[in-house]
Amino acid sequence: MRLTKQLLGLAVLVAASACATASVSYSDVAPGNQPVSAKSSKFNFLGLTPTPMERLAEVRDALNEQCGDRGVTGIVAKTSTVYVIIGVIEKTEVTGYCAQP
């Protein structure tokens, strides 16, 4: 009986740490000629705090830096959340193209 409980507990832990969801948004804008991308990942203990706007602003600024003063167009943002036993890993990946001058 004890072994059964241990195996069941192990199965629950494995299942709880393997769950993930993803969402994708798409912008239908004519692409430029130079692709750019930026990523951000953060561990959120117990999933208690929302994603700070500063982290998203850093991703946006990283895209703009790669294009200089031309700007970014055709942006696609992908967010994913991976649930682990003691928290959540939040990942954001943004890609786009430098606008043509």
C-alpha positions as CSV (number, residue, x, y, z in Angstrom):
1,M,0.0,0.0,0.0
2,R,2.8,2.4,0.9
3,L,4.6,1.7,-2.4
4,T,1.4,2.4,-4.3
5,K,1.0,5.8,-2.6
6,Q,4.7,6.7,-3.4
7,L,4.2,5.7,-7.0
8,L,1.0,7.7,-7.3
9,G,2.7,10.7,-5.7
10,L,5.6,10.5,-8.1
11,A,3.2,10.3,-11.1
12,V,1.3,13.4,-9.9
13,L,4.6,15.3,-9.5
14,V,5.7,14.3,-13.0
15,A,2.3,15.3,-14.5
16,A,2.3,18.6,-12.6
17,S,5.7,19.6,-13.8
18,A,5.1,18.7,-17.5
19,C,2.1,21.0,-18.3
20,A,2.5,23.9,-20.7
21,T,0.3,26.3,-22.6
22,A,1.1,28.7,-25.5
23,S,-0.7,31.5,-27.3
24,V,0.4,33.3,-30.5
25,S,-0.6,36.7,-31.9
26,Y,0.0,37.7,-35.5
27,S,0.3,41.0,-37.2
28,D,-0.4,41.0,-41.0
29,V,2.1,43.8,-42.1
30,A,4.4,43.6,-45.1
31,P,7.8,42.4,-43.8
32,G,11.0,44.4,-44.2
33,N,14.2,42.9,-45.3
34,Q,16.1,42.2,-42.0
35,P,14.5,39.8,-39.4
36,V,15.0,40.7,-35.7
37,S,14.0,38.9,-32.5
38,A,14.2,39.2,-28.8
39,K,13.5,36.8,-25.9
40,S,12.7,37.1,-22.3
41,S,12.2,34.4,-19.6
42,K,11.5,34.7,-15.9
43,F,10.7,32.3,-13.1
44,N,7.7,33.3,-11.1
45,F,7.6,31.6,-7.6
46,L,4.2,30.0,-7.1
47,G,2.9,32.2,-9.9
48,L,1.9,34.9,-7.5
49,T,3.0,38.0,-9.4
50,P,1.9,39.1,-12.9
51,T,4.3,39.8,-15.7
52,P,5.8,43.2,-15.1
53,M,5.4,45.8,-17.9
54,E,9.1,46.6,-17.6
55,R,10.0,43.1,-18.8
56,L,7.8,43.5,-21.9
57,A,9.2,47.0,-22.5
58,E,12.8,45.5,-22.4
59,V,11.8,43.1,-25.2
60,R,10.4,45.9,-27.3
61,D,13.5,48.1,-26.7
62,A,15.7,45.1,-27.7
63,L,13.9,44.9,-31.1
64,N,14.2,48.7,-31.7
65,E,17.9,48.6,-30.9
66,Q,18.5,46.0,-33.6
67,C,16.9,48.2,-36.2
68,G,18.3,51.6,-35.2
69,D,16.1,54.5,-36.2
70,R,14.2,52.5,-38.9
71,G,11.6,51.0,-36.6
72,V,10.1,47.5,-36.5
73,T,7.3,46.1,-38.6
74,G,5.5,42.7,-39.0
75,I,5.7,41.9,-35.3
76,V,4.8,38.4,-34.0
77,A,4.7,37.8,-30.3
78,K,4.7,34.3,-28.7
79,T,4.2,33.7,-25.0
80,S,4.4,30.5,-23.2
81,T,3.9,29.4,-19.6
82,V,5.5,26.2,-18.2
83,Y,4.1,25.1,-14.8
84,V,6.7,23.5,-12.5
85,I,6.1,22.2,-9.0
86,I,7.0,25.4,-7.1
87,G,6.3,28.0,-9.7
88,V,5.8,29.1,-13.3
89,I,8.3,29.9,-16.0
90,E,7.0,32.7,-18.3
91,K,8.7,33.0,-21.7
92,T,8.1,35.7,-24.2
93,E,9.6,35.7,-27.8
94,V,9.0,38.6,-30.2
95,T,10.1,38.6,-33.8
96,G,9.7,41.2,-36.6
97,Y,11.4,42.9,-39.4
98,C,13.3,46.2,-39.6
99,A,11.2,48.7,-41.6
100,Q,12.6,49.7,-45.0
101,P,13.9,53.3,-45.0
